[in-house]
Amino acid sequence: MPVVQDPVLREAGIKAGIMIWRVENLQLAPAQQEAYGGVFYKGDSYLILKTVKQPRTKYDIHFWLGSQTSNDEAGIAAIKAVELDDLLGGSPVQHREVQGNESANFRSYFKTLRYKDGGVGSGFKKVVDVFKNRLYQVKGRRRVRVTEVPCLIDSVNSGDVFILDTKQIVYLFYGSESNKIERQKGIEVANQIRDVEHQGTSQVFVLDQNDKTVLRAEGRKFFTVLGANPEYINHIKSATEGGSDSLVAQSTFMNLIRVSDASGRMLMELAGRAPLKQDQLDEQDSYILDHGGNKIFVWHGKLSTREERKSSMIYASEYMIEKGYPADTMVTACYQYAEPVEFRQCFVGVWKERVFQNHETEPQKRRTVPTVTVNSLHKRRERSEAKRMFDDGTGEKQVWRIEKMKPVAVPASKIGQFYSGDCYIVLYNYRENAGHGKEVQIIYYWIGAHSTPDERGAAAAFAVELDDKHGGRPIQMRIVQGKEPPHFMLIFKGTLIIRQGGVKSSFTHVKKAGENGVNGTGTEATTEAMEEDSTATEAEENTCKLFHVKGSTEDCCKGVEVVPKASMLNSNDVFVLSYDITTYVWYGKGCSSLEMKVGDYIATTIVNKSAPMLGIHEGSEPAQFWALLGGKEEYADSVTLATAEPVYPARLFHVSNAKGYIAIEEIVDFAQEDLIEEDVIILDCQDEVFVWVGAGANEEERSHGLELATEYISSDPTGRDPDAVTIYQIRQGHEPPNFRAHFAGWDFRFRTPKNKISVGDGVTLASDALAQLERENYPYDELSDGKCPAGVDPCSKENYLEEDEFIRVFGMDRAKFQNLAMWRKINLKKEKKLF
């Protein structure tokens, strides 16, 4: 996927030294000068880049989190670390730093670290490189562990092997009672530090406590660096004081978790437990390695996607919370072929280094690329969840909500009402064989779209607690808002209601009755306000609320609170508009009988029990109805939507080249969460087809999306007239009503949409978009100085220059340019303003 470069990172990695940025208003800004002196603010998050140019270029990226920083700021810092990593060609090592528990590597950049309360402005300076000595303990028998310990003589004992890294010399100290396995592992690790971390510029010096000559020149320096007199060798802690080797294998567990989007959706699954082998790492994915809860590594394969790399860092943080690990647990990210020693030692066997092939004599094996065909798409894909319909939904259920990180039972009268700012746990009991078999429990934990990572972790922890309470027998299912499976919907019999807000917040986006477009604070009630105030209080009265009811059967029908605007209406569904003295239930021309029933239920039972309900059919709305919605606007009212049972129900297809080739897959029971920012989506609405382009979709996906949509309609065997179908290309954030109408509870997280379809301004006819994409070359003036014409990959602007102009700009032909190192190509593109 193309990297959308943050302008503030343009100079990153060009010169040796340190660069520091701070997260300000959820964006990066150069940090103030005092940050370069080691002064950081507790309420902030920072991004730090350390660049070394000699003897080889090396990058270390740290994102530092203050003790009082917000979740949003911490998230931005993690995401920007991934973006910076991509910008530098994927070679840096990433580190997560927490205030008060920074790594030795991070501390070495500053003489002292100081923390201040509050926030600070911006400034910018570079500092000199400082190396800090490190001491590693090598301990164990069957399973040897390599752990960094305090660089002090008190850390050393006679029963283990120790490695002291001073950069110029790597000391390998054999305790007098250390075993053969520890010594072999010590040699291996010391050589790796010399060859990998110091690029062969260091020397390895072996010291044996049993050797009487150990206190000669180099041996004496070992003890001096550790702050002790060389004669202290006779007073080193005994092997007994150093602890038993057999306890290492018992106390150290390791879990390897794969993060992959190869299926079209981001999935996190257990890939293995200790003992681990290197060949368990797939170069096409990212992984989280839990090193016994003491440290977490995030590993990125060379062919992993940008979304996998970004998501794995976020998942690592959520994983820590779910496991109950301390907030200061170290998280280090690394890339294939650039793994640090501590990561390599988590795997048994000899670590295989990168093998460079001679392509002239040994050509690479090519992976077979599947051929994309639209013929298979004409057969509608059935629900994969159907086989998971455990029973008829008539079992017993208990529901808890996470409040202040603890589960609180939801009263019976509130069961079925979920708030998007919260997390819930549902325990469902039923008996197999139509109520005559054994009792079975299912634990669902539901994650609200605007819930916090801490709440999500607390929900997962309580689900585990419930599972343990029932002897580990229940089935556990994690559910994300908008992707509720059919059985979960069925147990609420169509009465699942998702409301805006949460348990401990304030909400100002809604409008007071009669204030026509103005909310309770006296400001205009916009869709952006709903997006920002995503955690509202549930105890609001006398406010205007709008609920979207969608679904023709009990296993897919629900009501979702949306922005109270007329443009949210559509002819295929039911909407409930409530305020203090009246509740309107608006029946679209194509709505189902179940939607009408659920709409009436929401009006009389959920939103305002004391207000009279008034049912109105589309086309017979009173003036007050439109006034409460801020005035009448165009909404989705096409002939297809006005038909209760359309001949061609809407279908959604996902187009992506995340696997290295274009793949298209139908998404059943689709929701807004399926609109993946880095990909292209095709939505077939019978008389209109939309090709939705995510902000991070690349040129190949865009062009194939348009071509596949055109071919799909042209080859439709149902008899649809291709000339009667209009194909639109729409960009993320410019979704028209006829597109939004097919998603239950559109929440405007994709920014302000347009209210009608018009060519231009984010909406383009497919034929015009294809013509633009077919253009192959642009003059230098149209590509330089930050310009990026439509259809041009912003990361490969040089590919759009004519051959003669390419030579004029770079002073070399394309072949020579391609043979340059990645960092050299990036610097040249920056110099020529094509980056």
Sequence and secondary structure as in RCSB ss.txt:
>XXXX:A:sequence
MPVVQDPVLREAGIKAGIMIWRVENLQLAPAQQEAYGGVFYKGDSYLILKTVKQPRTKYDIHFWLGSQTSNDEAG
IAAIKAVELDDLLGGSPVQHREVQGNESANFRSYFKTLRYKDGGVGSGFKKVVDVFKNRLYQVKGRRRVRVTEVP
CLIDSVNSGDVFILDTKQIVYLFYGSESNKIERQKGIEVANQIRDVEHQGTSQVFVLDQNDKTVLRAEGRKFFTV
LGANPEYINHIKSATEGGSDSLVAQSTFMNLIRVSDASGRMLMELAGRAPLKQDQLDEQDSYILDHGGNKIFVWH
GKLSTREERKSSMIYASEYMIEKGYPADTMVTACYQYAEPVEFRQCFVGVWKERVFQNHETEPQKRRTVPTVTVN
SLHKRRERSEAKRMFDDGTGEKQVWRIEKMKPVAVPASKIGQFYSGDCYIVLYNYRENAGHGKEVQIIYYWIGAH
STPDERGAAAAFAVELDDKHGGRPIQMRIVQGKEPPHFMLIFKGTLIIRQGGVKSSFTHVKKAGENGVNGTGTEA
TTEAMEEDSTATEAEENTCKLFHVKGSTEDCCKGVEVVPKASMLNSNDVFVLSYDITTYVWYGKGCSSLEMKVGD
YIATTIVNKSAPMLGIHEGSEPAQFWALLGGKEEYADSVTLATAEPVYPARLFHVSNAKGYIAIEEIVDFAQEDL
IEEDVIILDCQDEVFVWVGAGANEEERSHGLELATEYISSDPTGRDPDAVTIYQIRQGHEPPNFRAHFAGWDFRF
RTPKNKISVGDGVTLASDALAQLERENYPYDELSDGKCPAGVDPCSKENYLEEDEFIRVFGMDRAKFQNLAMWRK
INLKKEKKLF
>XXXX:A:secstr
      GGGTTTTSSSEEEEEEEETTEEEE  GGGGGTEEETT EEEEEEEE SSS EEEEEEEE TT  HHHHH
HHHHHHHHHHHHTTT  EEEEEETT   HHHHTTSS  EEESS               EEEEEE SSS EEEEE 
SSGGG BTTSEEEEE SSEEEEEE TT  HHHHHHHHHHHHHIIIIISTT SEEEEEETT GGGGSHHHHHHHHH
TTS GGGGGGSB TTTT  THHHHHH  EEEEEEE TTSS EEEEEEESSEEGGG  TTSEEEEEETTTEEEEEE
 TT  HHHHHHHHHHHHHHHHHHT  TT EEEEEETT   HHHHTTEES         TTTS           SG
GGGS    GGGGG  S S SEEEEEEEETTEEEE  GGGTTEEETTSEEEEEEEEEHHHHTS EEEEEEEEE TT
  HHHHHHHHHHHHHHHHHTTT SEEEEEETT   HHHHHTTTT EEEES  SS     SEETT SSBBTTSSB 
 HHHHHH  S  S   SEEEEEEEE SSTTT EEEEE   GGG BTTSEEEEE SS EEEEE TT  HHHHHHHH
HIIIIII TTS EEEEETT   HHHHHHTTS    B  TTTTSSS SS  EEEEEE TTSS EEEEETT  GGG 
 TTSEEEEE SSEEEEEE TT  HHHHHHHHHHHHHHHHT TT   GGG EEEEEETT   HHHHTTSTT   TT
    SS  SBTTEEEHHHHHHHHT     HHHHSTT   TT  TT GGGGS HHHHHHHHSS HHHHHTS HHHH
HHHHHHTT  
